[in-house]
Amino acid sequence: MPYIKLHPLYLPEILTEIFSYLAEDKTLYPTLFINQLWHLYSAPILWKKAEFSGDLNNTCTRCKVSNNVLYEIARSCPNLHHLKVKWCCGLLYRVISKIAQICPLEFLSVSCNSKGIKQTSEFYNMKDTTLCKITDSCPNLQYLKLESSKLSDISLEKVARLCTNLRCLKLNYNKHITDTSIVLIAENCSYIEYLGLCGSNITDASLKQIAKSCSKLYSLSLIDCQKITDEGICVIASACPNMQKYILEGCEEITDISVKKIAQSNPNLKYLNFSWCLVSDESICAIARSCPKLEQLYLESCNITDVSMAALANLRNLRKLDIEECEKISINAIISLQNKIPTLNIIGWYSDSNDKSDMDNLSE
């Protein structure tokens, strides 16, 4: 029997109420295939996740969804919890704030790249006022990733006070973020498991509070955080036994002291990046002895030699090794390591003393 205007199940509010109830026990999916009308009202309820991503290297395939379209999608999907926008051209940060006011977001990722989208664009430079509006509307945020050079402690303090269920926080390359907000986040958001504060101005004070309050932490990314020292990293390693990933590239005060403490305290490590740190054979040998689950190791411009290569042969799960500009490593040590771990991808080897024929031998 075709639906007509007077049919009781034609009323949108009745269908929405019934379908919302069915969604709770996952029996709503079959309604998508009943007819066009039921699909029209059940699909928005089911759509909890939306991701818009373009190709950074191809201007033609960069995401070009408009502000109005993105907002209308969110407005028609009241159960939208997950929103990811990456490398999209022409979007304004204001539309993200408006979406947050109508959707109970728990996952928000807004990122772009300076090579693909100018950092001076309005979308890239989300301001404190926008993030404050988002946190006011979405206190249940668990995942927050933003790339903006204009955010500061002002909005991060509000995140700390309102979003206490936060599990993941990624804020890349922002010099305005300091201990003031991160200490407060650590105190209030004890469930944090992943923390990325690349290029921030935090010090060991933040790391000590994180170690004290966030025992579930398993991933820490602090690229180019110049005020971090061995003292802070050692406290994290001791207090967070579940750590699996450290990204400390460009942290110039990190030395063998940190790396040996990490090896001693975190045996379940899978990913380490100590590029441009003051790391030597001594600590890499400690990693090789104590971290059998390690899968990726980045050591660009570290002061290591063939001794490290010989030790790393014991890591049978190692799949990727970056030794770019490690000039003290010989071609023979690399060939030996490759033979012992055939599946290992060794990238960035460099030495003036070896010619092209040596490199050809390595690739054979």
Secondary structure as the mmCIF struct_conf table of DSSP 4:
data_model
#
loop_
_struct_conf.conf_type_id
_struct_conf.id
_struct_conf.beg_label_comp_id
_struct_conf.beg_label_asym_id
_struct_conf.beg_label_seq_id
_struct_conf.end_label_comp_id
_struct_conf.end_label_asym_id
_struct_conf.end_label_seq_id
TURN_TY1_P TURN_TY1_P1 LYS A 5 LEU A 6
HELX_RH_3T_P HELX_RH_3T_P1 PRO A 8 TYR A 10
HELX_RH_AL_P HELX_RH_AL_P1 PRO A 12 GLU A 24
TURN_TY1_P TURN_TY1_P2 ASP A 25 LYS A 26
HELX_RH_3T_P HELX_RH_3T_P2 TYR A 29 PHE A 33
TURN_TY1_P TURN_TY1_P3 ILE A 34 ILE A 34
HELX_RH_AL_P HELX_RH_AL_P2 GLN A 36 LEU A 46
STRN STRN1 LYS A 49 SER A 53
TURN_TY1_P TURN_TY1_P4 LEU A 56 ASN A 57
HELX_RH_3T_P HELX_RH_3T_P3 THR A 59 THR A 61
BEND BEND1 ARG A 62 ARG A 62
STRN STRN2 CYS A 63 CYS A 63
HELX_RH_AL_P HELX_RH_AL_P3 ASN A 67 ARG A 75
TURN_TY1_P TURN_TY1_P5 SER A 76 SER A 76
TURN_TY1_P TURN_TY1_P6 PRO A 78 ASN A 79
STRN STRN3 HIS A 82 LYS A 86
BEND BEND2 TRP A 87 TRP A 87
STRN STRN4 CYS A 88 CYS A 88
BEND BEND3 CYS A 89 GLY A 90
HELX_RH_AL_P HELX_RH_AL_P4 TYR A 93 ILE A 102
BEND BEND4 CYS A 103 CYS A 103
BEND BEND5 GLU A 106 GLU A 106
STRN STRN5 PHE A 107 SER A 111
TURN_TY1_P TURN_TY1_P7 SER A 114 GLY A 116
BEND BEND6 ILE A 117 ILE A 117
TURN_TY1_P TURN_TY1_P8 GLN A 119 THR A 120
BEND BEND7 SER A 121 SER A 121
TURN_TY1_P TURN_TY1_P9 GLU A 122 TYR A 124
BEND BEND8 ASN A 125 ASN A 125
HELX_RH_AL_P HELX_RH_AL_P5 ASP A 128 SER A 137
TURN_TY1_P TURN_TY1_P10 PRO A 139 ASN A 140
STRN STRN6 TYR A 143 LEU A 146
BEND BEND9 SER A 149 LYS A 150
HELX_RH_AL_P HELX_RH_AL_P6 ASP A 153 LEU A 162
TURN_TY1_P TURN_TY1_P11 THR A 164 ASN A 165
STRN STRN7 CYS A 168 LEU A 171
BEND BEND10 TYR A 173 TYR A 173
TURN_TY1_P TURN_TY1_P12 LYS A 175 HIS A 176
HELX_RH_AL_P HELX_RH_AL_P7 ASP A 179 ASN A 188
TURN_TY1_P TURN_TY1_P13 SER A 190 TYR A 191
STRN STRN8 TYR A 194 GLY A 196
TURN_TY1_P TURN_TY1_P14 CYS A 198 GLY A 199
HELX_RH_AL_P HELX_RH_AL_P8 ASP A 204 SER A 213
TURN_TY1_P TURN_TY1_P15 SER A 215 LYS A 216
STRN STRN9 SER A 219 SER A 221
TURN_TY1_P TURN_TY1_P16 ILE A 223 ASP A 224
TURN_TY1_P TURN_TY1_P17 GLN A 226 LYS A 227
HELX_RH_AL_P HELX_RH_AL_P9 ASP A 230 ALA A 239
TURN_TY1_P TURN_TY1_P18 PRO A 241 ASN A 242
STRN STRN10 LYS A 245 ILE A 247
TURN_TY1_P TURN_TY1_P19 GLU A 249 GLY A 250
TURN_TY1_P TURN_TY1_P20 GLU A 252 GLU A 253
STRN STRN11 THR A 255 THR A 255
HELX_RH_AL_P HELX_RH_AL_P10 ASP A 256 SER A 265
TURN_TY1_P TURN_TY1_P21 PRO A 267 ASN A 268
STRN STRN12 TYR A 271 ASN A 273
TURN_TY1_P TURN_TY1_P22 SER A 275 TRP A 276
BEND BEND11 CYS A 277 CYS A 277
STRN STRN13 LEU A 278 LEU A 278
STRN STRN14 SER A 280 SER A 280
HELX_RH_AL_P HELX_RH_AL_P11 ASP A 281 SER A 290
TURN_TY1_P TURN_TY1_P23 PRO A 292 LYS A 293
STRN STRN15 GLN A 296 TYR A 298
TURN_TY1_P TURN_TY1_P24 GLU A 300 SER A 301
STRN STRN16 ASN A 303 ASN A 303
HELX_RH_AL_P HELX_RH_AL_P12 ASP A 306 LEU A 312
TURN_TY1_P TURN_TY1_P25 ALA A 313 ASN A 314
TURN_TY1_P TURN_TY1_P26 ARG A 316 ASN A 317
STRN STRN17 LYS A 320 ASP A 322
TURN_TY1_P TURN_TY1_P27 GLU A 324 GLU A 325
TURN_TY1_P TURN_TY1_P28 GLU A 327 LYS A 328
HELX_RH_AL_P HELX_RH_AL_P13 ILE A 331 LYS A 340
BEND BEND12 ILE A 341 ILE A 341
TURN_TY1_P TURN_TY1_P29 PRO A 342 THR A 343
STRN STRN18 ASN A 345 ILE A 347
TURN_TY1_P TURN_TY1_P30 ASP A 352 SER A 353
HELX_RH_AL_P HELX_RH_AL_P14 LYS A 356 SER A 363
#
